[in-house]
Amino acid sequence: MVDAAARLVEAPKVGGRVSRCMVVDGALRSCEPIIIDGIVNGDILCDDSVVIHKGARVTGKIEAKSILLEGYCEGPLEAESVELGIGSQLTGYILATKARIAGSVDGDILARESLEVCESGRIIAYETISDYIVVKGQIRGEVTAKELLELRATATIEGDVQVKELRSEGSGKIFGAISRIEGTSETMSEEAFEYG
C-alpha cells in the first residue's frame, strides 16, 4: 500500500556531483549516489540513488536503485523507487516497484507494487499500471489497478479504467469506461508493459 506520510526517496547527503556550472556529454556510471545540479546529456547507470535537483536537466535513460527527480528529464526512468517532486517534468516512461508523482509525466508508468499521484501530479500516458494506485491529481490515459484504485476528492482520470476494487472519497472523477478485473492478482512483468 502507499504510505502518504513517508517520503518515497530520500536524497543522499554525499555522492558524485555534477555541479550547476557543469555540462556532461556522455554516459555516467557510478556505484555511489549521483547528485545532479547541472546538465547531463547521456545515460546514467547507478547502483545507488540518483537525484536531479531543481534547475538540473538530464537527457538520457536513468537506471538506479532509486531516483528523485526535482528538475527535468527527457528519457526513461528505471528504479526500485521513483519520486517526482513538485514542479518536476519527465518526458519518458517510468518502470519501478514504487512511484510517487507530484510533478508532470508525459509517458507510460508501470509501478509494480504502488503508485501515488499527488494533488500536483499530472500524467499523460497511454497506460498507467500498478497493483495499488492512489490518485489525488490528474491522469490522462488508460489506468489499470490490479488490486485497488483509490480516488481522492481532487482526482481526475480521463480514460478507461480496469480495476479489481475501487474506492472513492468525495468527488473524484473518472471520464471513461470502468471495467472490473476478476480473479486474483498476477505478478506483473516487464513484458506486459509496452514502452512505445
N, C-alpha and C positions, 0 to 999 in steps of 0.2 A: 504494500500500500504506500501511498505518497504521504510523507511526513512534511506538512506545510510549515512547521515551526523551524526545522533544521535546514541549514544551507546544504545543498547537494555537493558542491565542490568548494573546498577551502583553498584559497590562494596560498602558495608556498612563500615563505619568507626569504629563502635563498634558492639559488639555481643559476643557470646560464642566463644572461640577459642580452637582449637586443635593445639598446637604448634608443631614446626618442630621436636622436640625430643620425641613427644608423639605417642603412638600406642593405639588405642581404638579398643577392640574386643567386639562387641555388638552394639546394636541399639542406635541411638541418637534421642532424641525428644526435640524440643525447640519451644517456642513462639516468640523468638527473633532471629536475624540473627546468622548464624553459619559460622565462618571463619576457614578453614582447611588448615594448613601448614604441618601437619604430615600425619599419616596413619589411616584410619578408615576401619575396617573390619566389616561391618554391615549396615543395612538400616538406612537412615536418613529421618526423618519426621519433617518438619519445617513450621511454619505458616508465616515465613518471607523469607528472602534471604539466600541462601547457596552459599558460594564462596570456590572453591577449587583452591588454588594458584599453581603456577609452582612448581614442585617437590613433590607435595602432591598426595596421592593415596587414592581412595575410591573403595572398593569392596562391592557393595550392591545397592539397589534401593534408589533413592533420590526423595522425593516428597516435593515440596516447592512452595512458591509464585513465586520466581524467582531463577534461577540457573546460576552462572557464573563459567564455567569450564576452568581453565588455566593449570591444571595438567592432571592426568589420572583417569578415572573412568571405572570400569567394572561393569555394571549394568544399568538398565533403568533410564531415567530422565523424571519426570513428573512435569510440572510447567506452569504457565501462560506465562512466558518469559524464554527462554533458550538461552544462548550465549556461544559459544566455542571460546576461544581465539586462536591466532596463536601458534602452537606447541602442543595444547591440543589433547588428544586422548580419545575417547569414544568407548567402546565395549558394545552395548546395544541400545535399541530403544529410541526415543525421542517422547513424547506426550506433545504438547504445543499449546498455542494460537499463539505465535510468536516465531520464532527461527532465529538465525544468526550463521552461521558456518564458522569459519576461521581456524579451526583445522581439525582433521580427525574423521569420524564416521564410524563404522562398525555395522550397524543396521538400521532398518526402521525408517522413520520420518513421523509423522503426525503433521503438524503445521497448525492448523485450518485456521487462517487468513493469515499469511505471513511467507515466508522462504527466507532468503538471504544466498546464498553460495558465500562467498568471494573468491577472487582470490587464496588465500592459502588454501581454503576449499576443502576437499576430502571426498566424501561419497561413501560407498559401501553398497547398500541396495537392498532388494527385491523390496520394493516400497517406493517412496517419494511422499507425498501428501500434497497439500496446495491450498488455493484459489489463492494466488498470490506468484509466485516464481521468484526470480532474481538469475541467475546463472552467476558467474564470474569465478568459479573454475570448479571442476570435479564431476560428478555424474555417478556412475555405477549402473544400475538397472532401473526399470520402474519408470516413472515420470508422475504424474497426477496434472495438474494445472487447477482447476475448473473454474477460471476466466482468468488469464493472466500468461504467461510464457515469461520472458524477458531473452534473451541470449545476453550476452556481448561478446566482441571480444575474450576474453580469455577463454570462456566457452567451455566445452566438456561434452556431455551426451552420454553415451554408454548404450543404452537400448531404449525400446519403450516408446513413449510419447503420452499421451492423454491431449488435451488442448482445451480450448474454444477459446482463442486468443493467437497468437504467435507473438512476436516482436523480431527482431534480429538486433543487432548492430555489424557491422564489420563482422568478420569471425568466429563467434561462430559455433560449430559443433555438429550435432546430428548423431550418428551412430545407427540407428534403425528406426522402423516404426513410423509415426506420424499420429494420428487419432484425429478427431475433436469431442469435446463434444458438443452436441446440446442442446438447451433449456436454461433455467435459472439455476443458481447455487442453489444447495440444501445445507442446512447446513450439514456439515459432523458430523458424530457421532463416538464415540469410537468403536461401533460395526462394523463400516465399515473398521476398521483398524485391520489387522492381526498382532499380536505380534510375531508370531513364526518364 
